[in-house]
Every structure is written in C-alpha cells, then in structure tokens.
Amino acid sequence: MINGSISESIKEICLEIGDRFEIDFVEIGTDEDHIHFLVQRVPTLSVDQLVRTIKSITAREFFHKFSEVKKDL
C-alpha cells in the first residue's frame, strides 16, 4: 500500500513532527506495508510517550491527506 508518493508524504509529516517536538528523525524507511523510524531525542518523554506521539500524529495527518487509503483498510 505504501508507494512513492505516500512514502514521501510520510517523511514530510515526520519532519514536521520533528520540528514541533524536537525529535531528530535519523532515518525513515518504508516498505510495502510498514514504516521504520530511527529517532533521537533528549529523554524528556518516555519511549512509550514518544512512540505514541509519533504514531498518532502521523496517522491523523496521513489519513487526512490520503482518505482513500483509510477506506481500503
């Protein structure tokens, strides 16, 4: 489901998240059906809170931009 334009959009969303929350996305990789992140941040949030923040904002922004994918899922 993740093609070139979707992959680029996900990377853009992550970079925006990085700017807002001072998260350094060292690497962002996508495969056909999942995404890999390597992030670096000053430990003011727990790992759980960090992952939850990234996942929730990424999903919200992604489904806003690609509403047709949500229908397919």
C-alpha positions in Angstrom: 0.0 0.0 0.0 2.9 2.4 0.6 4.0 3.7 -2.8 6.4 6.5 -3.7 4.1 9.5 -3.1 2.8 8.0 0.2 6.3 7.4 1.3 7.4 10.9 0.6 4.3 12.3 2.4 5.0 10.2 5.5 8.6 11.5 5.5 7.3 15.1 5.2 4.9 14.6 8.1 7.7 13.1 10.3 9.9 16.1 9.6 7.1 18.4 10.7 6.7 16.4 13.8 10.4 16.6 14.4 10.4 20.3 14.2 7.4 20.6 16.6 8.6 18.2 19.2 12.4 18.5 18.8 12.8 14.9 17.6 15.6 14.1 15.2 14.5 11.5 12.7 17.8 10.0 11.8 16.3 7.5 9.3 12.9 7.0 7.9 12.3 3.8 5.9 9.2 2.5 4.3 8.3 -1.0 3.0 5.2 -2.2 1.2 3.1 -2.3 4.4 5.1 -0.7 7.3 7.4 2.1 8.3 10.7 2.1 10.2 12.0 5.1 12.3 15.3 5.7 13.9 14.8 8.7 16.2 17.0 10.7 18.6 15.6 12.9 21.3 16.6 14.3 24.7 15.0 12.0 27.2 12.1 14.2 28.5 9.5 11.7 27.3 9.4 8.0 27.9 9.8 5.8 24.9 6.1 4.9 25.1 5.1 8.5 25.0 7.4 9.3 22.2 6.1 6.4 20.0 2.5 7.2 20.8 3.0 10.8 19.8 4.7 9.9 16.5 2.1 7.3 15.6 -0.9 9.3 16.5 0.1 12.5 14.7 1.4 10.6 11.7 -1.8 8.6 11.4 -4.0 11.6 11.7 -2.1 13.7 9.1 -1.7 10.7 6.8 -5.4 9.8 6.7 -6.3 13.4 6.3 -4.2 13.6 3.2 -5.0 10.1 1.9 -8.6 9.4 2.9 -8.9 6.8 0.1 -6.4 4.6 1.9 -8.5 4.6 5.1 -11.4 3.3 3.1 -9.2 0.5 1.7 -8.1 -0.5 5.1 
